[in-house]
Every structure is written in structure tokens, then in C-alpha cells.
Amino acid sequence: MSQQANRYFLVHKPYKMVSQFVSPDKVRLLGDLDYHFPEGTHAIGRLDNNSEGLLLLTTNKRVTKLLFESGVPHQRVYIIQVEGVISDETLQKLKTGVEIILKGKGSKTYITEPCEVERITKPNYLEKRQHEFSDALPCSWLKMTLTEGKYHQVRKMVAVVGHDCKRLIRESIEGLHIINLKVGDVLEIEEEDFFKKLKIENWKLPITHKPNNFGFAY
């Protein structure tokens, strides 16, 4: 019997949905999407319950190692709505690096690496969301490009400079993006195209790399 080919999916994860198929809690799951995923499908990285946007799914168990342990940083772009108006000084702090508290016991701190941050207007492709922040209140929209991903890094970065994160959308991972996907949409992509757009060239070779901490910041 020949081995079944791996499959690859892009999902525009909705707000208030967890990035998994099984949970002991009564929550919305990936299986609630209007799509029949093959057995063995799993998420590559996660977006928390309150975050939205691009989530990669596959039946290929090697992808997580190839993406996170490759030794080559991969760009992820996040669209962020924060309460209040971001000043030029604050924007520069985010670009240069800020001190955040890492997950785990104790109060271990970490200085984020320099990243790209710019003010933007709300992207036209974003749909109105449940419990959306009031248009009558001052806010700022930002586009942040990271090549590292500590736990809840984006939310922690804006919080430490005095702004509450009201909406967080992962727009892209390298050449894969959600701009043409509506909330809840699933797009299957061919294997060659998937790895090409992620800029992973060694996906057919045995994995020999060591971990380097490149995760997803959501």
C-alpha cells in the first residue's frame, strides 16, 4: 500500500475559536469549521482564543520542526488594534525592543529583538467582529513584522508601552496570507507551493537542526 500524500491548509481562524480539534472545555474548535479535514490534520503553531487570522494546518508531522528549528527566521506579520493613540516615541520603543515577562515560574524578563512596526489604517479585508472595540473611542492600528515568537509576545509588547491590545490578527507567514480569505475560510494548497511560499528549501531532507526559539507571537 502506497503512503498517502500529505495535505496542507490555510485557515482564517475566527475570534473565539481555539487552535485545536479536541478540548476538555466547551469551546469552539477547528472541527466546527465548515470543512472536512483528513485524519491526522493538526495546527502548526497556535493562535489563542481571542486572536484571529492565519493558521496553518497539515497532516505532515515534520513541518513544525522545519519551521521552528530551521535556523532561518521566518517573517510573520500581525495587524494590531490598540486602545489610544500611539506616539512616535512609543512606536520607536516597539521597533527597538522592549522588556517583557516570559511565560513560566518566576519573573524572567526578555528584551524583544528589533522589529518592523508602522501605523496603518484598518485593512479593508477585515470583517466586523463580535465585541469589536467602539469606533467612538481613540485607537491605533499597527502592522508589526516579527521573526521571533515568544508566548503572547505581541500582546505583551504593546501592553508594556501602555496600550491595551483590542484586536490581533496574524496576516501572513512569509508568502502565505489571509488577505483573500474570509473569516472561517479554508484553502488547501499544493505541497510544493506551500514550502516555496514559506521559504523552506530542505523539506525533503532528513531533519538535523537544533531548536532556535523561533515560534509564533500571538
For each residue, the residues with C-beta under 8 A, 3 or more apart:
1:
2:
3:
4: 59
5: 191
6: 58 59 60 191
7: 38 41 58 59 60 188
8: 56 57 58 60 188 189 190 191 194
9: 35 37 41 56 57 58 186 187 188 189
10: 54 55 56 57 176 178 181 186 187 189
11: 30 33 54 55 56 57 181 185 186 187
12: 52 53 54 55 178 181 182 183 184 185
13: 17 19 30 47 51 52 53 54 55
14: 17 28 52 183 184
15: 50 51 52 129 130 131 183
16: 27 28 49 50 130
17: 13 14 27 28 29 30 32 49
18: 23 27 28 29 30 48 49
19: 13 30 43 45 46 47 48 55
20: 23 29 30 43 46
21: 29 30 31 37 41 42
22: 29
23: 18 20 27 29
24:
25:
26:
27: 16 17 18 23 49
28: 14 16 17 18 32
29: 17 18 20 21 22 23 32
30: 11 13 17 18 19 20 21 33 37 43 57
31: 21 37
32: 17 28 29
33: 11 30 184 186
34: 184 186
35: 9 186
36:
37: 9 21 30 31 41 57 186
38: 7 41 59
39: 59
40: 59
41: 7 9 21 37 38 57 58 59
42: 21 57 58 59 61
43: 19 20 30 46 55 56 57
44: 55 56 57 58 63 64 67
45: 19 55 56 64 67 68 149 215 216
46: 19 20 43 55 216 218
47: 13 19 51 52 53 55 170 216 218
48: 18 19 51 152 218
49: 16 17 18 27
50: 15 16 168
51: 13 15 47 48 168 169 170 218
52: 12 13 14 15 47 129 167 168 169 170 183
53: 12 13 47 78 79 168 169 170 171 178
54: 10 11 12 13 170 171 172 173 176 177 178
55: 10 11 12 13 19 43 44 45 46 47 170
56: 8 9 10 11 43 44 45 63 173 176
57: 8 9 10 11 30 37 41 42 43 44
58: 6 7 8 9 41 42 44 63 194
59: 4 6 7 38 39 40 41 42
60: 6 7 8 63
61: 42 64
62: 65 66 203 207
63: 44 56 58 60 66 67 203
64: 44 45 61 67 68
65: 62 68 69 207 209
66: 62 63 69 70 200 202 203 207
67: 44 45 63 64 70 74 198 200 214
68: 45 64 65 211 212 214 215
69: 65 66 207 209 210 211 212 214
70: 66 67 74 200 202 209 212 214
71: 209 210 212
72: 199
73: 147 148 214
74: 67 70 147 173 174 198 199 214
75: 145 146 147 172 173 174
76: 145 146 147 149 170 172 173 216 217
77: 143 144 145 170 171 172 173 177
78: 53 143 144 145 146 154 168 169 170 171 217 218
79: 53 120 123 126 141 142 143 167 168 169 171
80: 141 142 143 144 154 158 165 167 168 169
81: 122 133 139 140 141 142 165 166 167 168
82: 86 139 140 142 158 163 164 165 166
83: 133 137 138 139 163 164 166
84: 138 139 140 162 163 164
85: 138 139 140
86: 82 90 91 119 140 142 163
87: 90 91
88: 91 92
89: 92 93
90: 86 87 93 94 161 162 163
91: 86 87 88 94 95 117 118 119
92: 88 89 95 96
93: 89 90 96 97 98 161
94: 90 91 98 115 117 142 144 157 158 161
95: 91 92 114 115 116 117
96: 92 93 114
97: 93 111 112 113 114 115
98: 93 94 111 112 157 160 161
99: 109 110 111 112 160
100: 109 110 112 150 153 156 157 160
101: 107 108 109 110 156
102: 108 109 110 150 151
103: 150 151 152
104: 108
105:
106:
107: 101
108: 101 102 104
109: 99 100 101 102
110: 99 100 101 102 150
111: 97 98 99
112: 97 98 99 100 115 148 150 153 157
113: 97 147 148
114: 95 96 97
115: 94 95 97 112 144 145 146 147
116: 95 143 144 145
117: 91 94 95 142 143 144 145
118: 91 142 143
119: 86 91 140 141 142
120: 79 123 141 142 143
121: 141
122: 81 126 141
123: 79 120 126 141 171 179
124:
125: 178 179 180
126: 79 122 123 129 169
127: 182 183
128: 132
129: 15 52 126 132 167
130: 15 16
131: 15
132: 128 129 167
133: 81 83 137 139 166 167
134: 137
135:
136:
137: 83 133 134
138: 83 84 85
139: 81 82 83 84 85 133 166
140: 81 82 84 85 86 119 163
141: 79 80 81 119 120 121 122 123
142: 79 80 81 82 86 94 117 118 119 120 158
143: 77 78 79 80 116 117 118 120 171
144: 77 78 80 94 115 116 117 154 157
145: 75 76 77 78 115 116 117
146: 75 76 78 115 149 153 154 217
147: 73 74 75 76 113 115 214
148: 73 112 113 153 213 214 215 217
149: 45 76 146 153 214 215 216 217 218
150: 100 102 103 110 112 153 156 213 215 217
151: 102 103 215 217
152: 48 103 155 156 217 218
153: 100 112 146 148 149 150 156 157 217 218
154: 78 80 144 146 157 158 165 168 217 218
155: 152 158 159 165 168 218
156: 100 101 150 152 153 159 160
157: 94 98 100 112 144 153 154 160 161
158: 80 82 94 142 154 155 161 163 164 165
159: 155 156 162 163 164 165
160: 98 99 100 156 157
161: 90 93 94 98 157 158
162: 84 90 159
163: 82 83 84 86 90 140 158 159
164: 82 83 84 158 159
165: 80 81 82 154 155 158 159 168
166: 81 82 83 133 139
167: 52 79 80 81 129 132 133
168: 50 51 52 53 78 79 80 81 154 155 165 218
169: 51 52 53 78 79 80 126 178
170: 47 51 52 53 54 55 76 77 78 173 178 216 218
171: 53 54 77 78 79 123 143 177 178 179
172: 54 75 76 77 175 176 177 178 179
173: 54 56 74 75 76 77 170 176 177 198
174: 74 75 197 198 199
175: 172 196 197 198 199
176: 10 54 56 172 173 189 194 197 198
177: 54 77 171 172 173 180
178: 10 12 53 54 125 169 170 171 172 181
179: 123 125 171 172
180: 125 177
181: 10 11 12 178 185 187
182: 12 127 185
183: 12 14 15 52 127
184: 12 14 33 34
185: 11 12 181 182
186: 9 10 11 33 34 35 37
187: 9 10 11 181
188: 7 8 9
189: 8 9 10 176 193 194 197
190: 8 193 194
191: 5 6 8 194 195
192: 195 196
193: 189 190 196 197
194: 8 58 176 189 190 191 197 198
195: 191 192 198 200 201 203
196: 175 192 193 199
197: 174 175 176 189 193 194
198: 67 74 173 174 175 176 194 195
199: 72 74 174 175 196
200: 66 67 70 195 203
201: 195
202: 66 70 205
203: 62 63 66 195 200
204:
205: 202
206:
207: 62 65 66 69
208:
209: 65 69 70 71 212
210: 69 71
211: 68 69
212: 68 69 70 71 209
213: 148 150
214: 67 68 69 70 73 74 147 148 149
215: 45 68 148 149 150 151
216: 45 46 47 76 149 170
217: 76 78 146 148 149 150 151 152 153 154
218: 46 47 48 51 78 149 152 153 154 155 168 170
